[in-house]
Amino acid sequence: MANAGQQPPHEPVAPPAHIPAMQRALDNPFLLLFLGVTIPTVFYILWGLIELTQMPIAK
């Protein structure tokens, strides 16, 4: 009972593996929220500007 209440020595912990950039981006909810609002907004603004440039000029 010499080792009673003692934990065995731990093995050295390896450094964390490299996390891919896409996984880090998809794990960030605020980035996903920002992109989910920004991309459709920019798309619809551009679509509206294209529609305006294609309208015939009134006489």
N, C-alpha and C positions, 0 to 999 in steps of 0.2 A: 504494500500500500504506500510505497514511497511516492508514487505519482498521483495519489488521490487528489482530485480537485484541480489538477493541472491539465492543460490541453496539450496535445502533441504539437511539435513544431510545425509551422506552416511551410508549404513549399513556396518558393518565390513566385509572385504573380507576374504573368507575362504582360507586357504593355498592350493596351487595347488595339485591336486590329483597325486598320484604316476604314472609315465609313465612306462609301461612295457619295459623291456630291449630290446625285439625284435623290438618294435616300435621305440625306440631311435636309434637302429642300422639301421633300414630301412629308417629313416629320415635323415641319414647322407650321403650326396652324395659322399663325398671323401672316406668314408669307402666302399661304394658300388663300386666305381671306383677301389679302391685298390684290393678288393676281385675279381672283374670281370677280372682283369689282372693277379693276382697272382694264383688263383685256376686253370685256364686252363694252365698256364705256368708250374706249378708243375705237373699237370696231364700229359701233353705231355712229359715232361722230364722223369718222371717215366715210362711212356709207352715206350719211346725210349730205356731206360736202360733195361727194360724187354725184348724188342725185340733183343737188342744186346747180352744179356746173352743166348738167345735161338738159336743164329746163330751157325751153325756147324763150327768147327775150320778147316781152310784151311790146306792142306798138301803140 
